[in-house]
Amino acid sequence: MNEDHRYGQQARLWISWLVVSVLLGYGVVQTAITAAKLFTS
């Protein structure tokens, strides 16, 4: 029982970090695209 609970918490932690990483990566990509458009126009 305890092992399952700890595994569930760890899985949620990994999912949280994954979501944060995806959102940060998306923001960085959008910023880079915007900057490229500004500098190339």
N, C-alpha and C positions, 0 to 999 in steps of 0.2 A: 504493500500500500504506500509506504513512504517513498519507495523508489519511483513508483509511477507518478506521485505528486511532484517529486523533484524533476523528473524528466519533463513533465508538463510545463513547469515553470521555465526550464531551460529552453524548451521549444518556443514558448511565447517570447522569451528574451531574444532568441535568434530571429524570429519573425519581425519583432519590433526593430531590431537593428537593420534587417533587410529592407523594410519599408523606409526607414530613415535614409539609408544609403541610396535607394532608388530615387527618392524625392530630391536629395542633395545632388545626385548625379544629373537628374533632369534639370534642376535649376542651373547648374554649371553649364550644361549643354546649351540651354536657352540663352544664357548670358553670352556665351561664346558666339552663338549664331547672331545675336543682336549686335555684338561688338563687330563681328566680321562684316555685317551689312553696313554698319555705320562707317567703318574704315574703307570699305570698297566702293561706296557710292560717291 
